[in-house]
């Protein structure tokens, strides 16, 4: 593809990975942006910018066809930090996209946007949001923001509720949530190229038998995961949640049990 694609969070774990994988898929005009330039190769174009600044965000999105938005705090943090970086930063990005007539935004959502659903419940793209943390709440906000900009301004969007994207699964929970690098890159590629997308919710998971998610919408859009957590030996994976009874009940794991003061019986 010869159209300009902007990757936010290009110095981060997943943003940097996507820079490499999308280039291998034939994207010739990739531009990255981040607060700092680190882990950047010489042939990668990265612009320093702070998404909390609307003027700067508007400047870097000029002439861009699609934005792959992975620039945010990737874990739980204080309410103030999440508000500034994940919520205001994401709002500025969509508003800049509207100003500059960007056609598409691929939004890195998270399983923590639906973390308070119980593990025994199979979710699909129609399932309600149930954020489990300030971080999860920011991802729920991003999903609804993208829906609004799709309906109101026709900026097409795909929200990927990413499970656990690592080179290999590391914990037993990951047997349900893991997605490989190349499978996540495939979903992003579909989000950029698929002609009939308006606003989509898909799950960022490989083909895992233990998955808590019905990812049929992603399959309808052409997703064909090449990897699966099933091939990894469960006995070689850590059991970080095995003593946390609250975490074991909900899909968000330890994000749900951290500072938990709620009534478990009321969360159905």
Secondary structure, 3 states (H helix, E strand, C coil): CCCCEEEECCCCHHHHHHHHHHHHCCCCCEEEEECCCCCCCCCCEEEECCCCCHHHHHHHCCCCCEEEECCCCCCCCCHHHHHHHHHHHHHHHHHHHHHCCCCEEEEEEEHHHCCCCECCCCECCCCCCCCCCHHHHHHHHHHHHHHHHHHHHCCEEEEEEECEECCCCCECCHHHHEECHHHHHHHHHHHHHCCCCCEEEEEECCCCCCCCECCHHHHHCCCCCCCCHHHCCHHHCECCCCCCHHHHHECCCHHHHCCCCCCHHHCC
